[in-house]
Amino acid sequence: PKDMSVHIHLRSSTTGFAHTLARHPRLTAVFDFEPPYVWPGFSIEIMGDLVLAKVSLPQTHKYELLVWNWKFGILLDKISSRKGICDYAFLDQQHLVVLSGSPSIQSHSALALLIHAISDNVSAHSYSLNTEQIRITDVPISQPILCLELPQIKKSCILSETGFFLQAQPTPGRAMYTTSVTFACPHARIFSMTFFLHGTLDNWGSRGYYRVFVDGRFLLDQVRITPRNGSKVLPWSSWGERATRWFVVPEESDHWISWMSGSRFITLLPHHPHYCVFDFSRPIVRRFRDSYAQLHPVAPNQDNDFFRIKGAFQDLARLGSAISQFSINSPHNRQFFTVTVGEDQPSIIGTDGYLGFDEPITSRLPYRLVFKTDEKPEHGGWQINGDCVIGITVSVICPFLVYIPIKHSFSQGKCRKL
């Protein structure tokens, strides 16, 4: 017989034995489909006393998100669908954000951000303590308190089951380390959504990869004014333009590494200078824009005009080419560059053949772009860790990491072999 169960073993990271704080060191759930056991069909996340498991079959549009209190062994919430795909990230320690997609050939594919309030009433779920395993079909489905609609996808395009991700790092409450201080973020600052649209059989050549950044503070503010009973719906036209920033990307992004850190995002560039860093923090953007404009009253406008003319504000491929050209032509005595893109400089997608949606998409979430034109080695991927950039190169001979401090000098860091 097919095994329809998933077991989560709770072990100490120090000893490897069953965790002493877990009343039930093995959590078991029985599904109505044969679950996968590898990523991306199965993933797990821990935040404080919560453990969340995603069990999904993307090709058949089935998924289950299960949230336990791992100390008590109690299943708190089940988020489920038999006609969609999803990914998730925590907004804060009480709320979960789910990127929900409904691929469809017969009708419009659909996208939405769903925010769920995580149950905190342990006693209300005491039945879970008395069972060695939980049959998922016996558990009620939790409903979102807030649904944020995303633009309507063209009927001639289909949402792909692959390359569908929602990211926010670090997990709320998890410690971040810098050279001078350790701190924990109480909520996610920025969410990164990636997805891929391809054409139907009648329009197969049409395709588009998208990366969308969503303001976490805006989501948190909406949650605070949303009642727990019922489900509130926000149409895209009422929230999306100011709270998001959209980019077309040249190909499906690699997801073997997290590209997010707080309000910052690092992207790999195909040419020198190999990477650049975005910062979507509104206070930081505002502060640096004002101070930099005072120090360099002409340069900011010149730099922004160069990237605007190149169409780099809405296309990451064009941005990479523009930065490479800018680096070659920049003065040798000026190697550090910042470009501040405000709400008055929108990204407009859909005016030059990229459109996979019914209408052009305008987005205005401000950001600060930082790059340095000095010589640095090329790596297969980059990650932000505290106040350092880590370059990762995978080699058959010897994989290694390179640490580069995130300072105005962007000075070269040390290499460490794996």
N, C-alpha and C positions, 0 to 999 in steps of 0.2 A: 504493500500500500504506500501511496505517496505521503511524505511527511509534510503536514500543513502547519507545523509549529515553528515558532521562533523563540529561542532561549537567550536571555541577556544575563550574563554572569557578572555580578558586582564584586570586584576584587580590589584589594588594596594595591595602590601603585608602589608601595614600599615593600610589602612582603609577597605579593602575588597570591595570597590566600583570600578566602571570602572576607569581604569588608565587615569589620566588627560593628559598624553602625547600621548595617542593613539587616532588618528583621527577616527578610526573605532574600538571601543572596543570589537566588536565581528567579528571574521574572520570565514567565512563559505566556505566550499568546498563541491561540489556535485560529487560523485564518480559513476563509472559504475559497482560497486559491493557493496554489503551491508557491510559497514565497522564494524570492531569490536570496542569495547569500553573499553577493558581491556588490560593490558600488557600480553604478548609481542606483541599483534597485534597492539597496539597503544602506542606510546611513544612521548615525547616532550622534547625539549632542548632549552634553551635560551642563547644567547651569544650576549652581547651588544644590538644593535638595531635589531638583528635577532631572529626569533623564527622558529624552525624546528619541523615539525611533521612527524612521520612515521606512516603510515596507511598500514597494511599488513594482508594478509591471507596466512601464511606460508604453510599450508597444500595444498593449491591450487596454490602456487608459484606466488602470486600477491603481488606487493608492490608499494607504492607511497611515495616518500620523497618530502615534500613541504617546501620551505624556503620563509618566508615573512620578509619584513621590517615591524615590528609591529607598529612602530610609524606612518607610512603613510598608513598602511593596504595594502601594495603592495606585490603581489606574485612575487618573483624574479626568482625562479628556481623550476623546477619539474624534479625529477629523478624517472624513472618508469620502471617496468618490469612486464610481464605476464608469465614469465617462470623461475623465480628465487626467491631467498631469500636474505636478506641483513641485515646488521647492519651498524652503522655509528659512526663517532667521528670527531670533528673538528681538523684540523691540525694547523691552525692559524685563524685569523679573516677574511681571504679571501678565505680559501680553506677547503673543506670537503673531508674526506676519507671515502669511502664506501667499506666494505667487501662484495663482491658479490659472491653468490654461485648459481650454476645451478644443482640441483639434477636431475638425469636421470637414468632410468632403461635400456632404449634402447641403450644409448651411454655413453661415459665417463661423469661422473659428473665433474664440473669445478669450480675452485676457482680463484679469482683475487682481487687485491686491486685497486680500481678506485679512482682517485683524480679529484675532480671537482672544478673549479674556481667559487666562488659565485659571481653572478652579483652584481655590485655596482652602476649601472646606473638606478636610481630611475625613471627618466623622461621617459626612454624607456619602462617602464611598467605602464604608467599612466592610461591605460585602466582599470586597476584593481580598481582605485579609484571610478569609475563610476558604479560599480556593487555591489549589496548587497551580492551576492554570485558568486563563480567561479565554472564553470563546468570544471572538470579536463580534460575531453577529448578534450576541446577546447584549452588547453595550450600545447605548444611545449615541447618536452622532451630535457632537457639539456644533452649534451654529455661530457664525461670526457676529460680532457686535457692529462691525463697520466694513462696508464694501466700497472700495475706491475703484471706480471703473476706469479702464484704459481705452485708448482709441479703438474704433471699430476696424477690424481687419477686413480687407477686401475679400469678397467671395471667391475671387480667382487665386487667392493665396491660402495656404494651409500652415498652421502652426506646427513646427517640427517637434517630435518627441525627444530629440537629441539637442544638446547645447542649451538646455533650459535650466537656468540657475538664478538663485537669489543669494546674495552675500552681504554680510555685515560683520565686521571684525573690530575689536574683540567681542566675545560674548559678554553681555551686560553683567557686571559684577566681577569679571575675571581681571586679575591684576595685570597691569602693563608696567614694564620696566624701562627706565631710561638711566643714563649715567648719574643723574642727580636725585631722582625721586621715583617712588613706586605709587601708582594710583590705579583706581578702578573706575571705568565708565559706567554710570548708572543706567544709561540707555544707548541704543545704537544711534550714531550720528548720521550716517549715510548708508543707504542700501544701494547695491548694484544689481540690476536685473540684466540678464543676457538671454536672448532668444533668437530663433531663426525662423524665417518664413520662406517657404518654397512654393512654387506654382503648382496649380492643379494639372491634370493631364492635358487640359486645353491650353495651359499657360506655363508649361514646365520650365522654360528657360528663365522665368522670373524668380529671383531669390534675393534675400536680404538678411544680413546679420545686424543685430541692434544691441547696443549697451545703453542702459538708462540708469541714471542716478536719481535717487529719491531722497528728499530731505527728511531725516528721521525726527527732527524737532517738530516739523509740521505734523507728522503722523501722531506724535505724542500729544500735541495740542488738540488734535481732533479726538483722540481717545478720551481726553479729560472732559470734553463737553458732550460725549456720547453716552446716553444711558445704557445700563447693562441689559435691560430687558428690551428685546426686539433687535432688529438689524437695520442700521442706517445705511443708506446708499448715497454716495457722492458721485455725480456724473463727472466725466473727465473735464468738461468745460468749466466746472466750478472750482477745480483744484489743480489740474495738471500743469498748466503753463508756468505758473510761478514756482511750483514745488519740485519740478523735475528738470533734468538736462539730458537730452537725447543725442546719441552719436550713432552714425553708421560705422560698422567695423568691416574690415576687408574679408575676414574669414572667422570661422568659429574659434573662440578663445580657448586656450589651454586652461584646464582647471585642476592641474596637478599641484597648483600652488595658489594660495590666497593672495589676491591683488589688493585687498582693502586693509586699511588700518585706521580706525577712528573715522575722521572726515577726509582722509587722504586715500588716493588711488594711484598706483604706479602702473605704467603701461610700457610694454616692450616696444622699442622702435626698430625698424628693419635696418637702419643705418646709424652712423654716428649722430648724436651722442648716446645711442643705444637705449636710453629710457628717459622718461620725464615723469614728474609728480604733479598730480592734481590735488588741490585742497578745496573742498566744498563747504568749509565752515564759513557761515555768513559773517560772524564777528571778525575772523581772521582776514577774510577778503576785504572787508570794509576798512580795517585798521591798516593793512599794508597798502591798500590803494591810496588812502589819504596821505600816509607818510612817504610813500615812494613818489607820489605826484609832487610833493613839496621839494624832495631832493632832486628829482629829474623831471622838470615840468614839460619837457619836449619828448623825451624817449618813450614814455608809455604810449602816447598816441601813435608815434611812428611804428612801434612794435606791433601794436594792436591792428593798425591798418594793414601791415604786411600779412598777418595771419588771416585777417578778414578777407582780403583780396584773394588769397589762396584757397578760400572755402574751408579753412581748417577748423572752424568753430563747430561744425556738425559732422565731420568725417575724420576718423582717427587715422586712416591711411593718408589722407591729404595733410593732416597735422604732422605725421612723421616725415613726409617729404618736405614740408615747409620748414620744420625745425632743422633738418639736415642742410637745406639750402641756406637757412638763416645762419647756421653755425659756420659754414664755409665762408660766408661773406661778412661775418661779424668782426669788429676790431680785435686785434690780438690782446690789447690791454683790457678788454672787457669780456669775461668768460661766464659770469653768472647772470642769468636772465630770468625775469619774472614777467608774466603777462596776466593782467587781471581782466577777466571777462565778466562784466556786470549784467544786471537785468536788462540794461538798455542795449545789449548785444545778443540777441536771441539766436538760438540754433533753429533753423527752419528746414525740416526734412520733408521732401516730397515735391520739390520744385524742379528737380533735375533727374528724374527717372528712378529714384530710389523708393518711391512710394509703394508700400505694401498695405496701406491703409486707405480708407475711404476719403480722407481729407488730409491735407498737409498738417504736420505736427510742429507747433511752435513751443519752445521751452526756454525758460529764463533763469533757472537756478544759477546764481553767480559762483564763480570758481577762480582760483589762482593757479596758474600753470608755472612750474619751476623747472628749469633745466640748466645744465652747465656744459660749456663747449670744450672743456679740457679733454685730454686723452684719457680714456679709460678702457679696460678690456671689455670685449663682448661676451655676454653670457646667455644661456638658454632661457633664463627666467630671472625675475627680480621680485623681492618681497620687502615690505617695510616692517621692521621690528623695533618698536620703541623709537629711538632717535637715530637708527641706522638703516641703511639700505643694504640688503643682502643679495648679492649676485650668485646664482646657482648654475653651475655647469656640470652636466652629467657626461662623464667620459668612461669608456670601457676600461681605460687604464687606471684612472683615479678621479672620482668625483670630488669636487671641492667647493667651498663657499668663499665669497669675498665680502667683507664688511666695509661699508662706506658710510661714515657719519653724515647725517642730514644737517649740515650747517651751511652758512652762506658761502663757505669755501668749498664745500663738497669734496673735501680732501680724501685722498686714497686711503682706504682702510687696510686691514690685514687679511691675509688668506689663511684659511684653515681647512685642511684636508678632512674628508669624512672617514 
